[in-house]
Amino acid sequence: MNNDQRGVKLEQWEQEEGLKAIDSLAAKGLLNDPDVWKKRLTDNSAAVLNELPWLMFTMLDRVTD
């Protein structure tokens, strides 16, 4: 099943920006397993989008005191 069949399809620029963000967060030590996230973003955008609220809270927790 591809992203079109799941009802979620990122535009090319959205996917490119997502991949850049993954690299940036990984370089800062804020995201583990960047290759896994990249594969998930390209293979199953819906699953990544569903996890964004959890990921955002985790990122905020890591960067704040």
Order of alpha helices (4+ residues) and beta strands (2+ residues): alpha-alpha-alpha-alpha
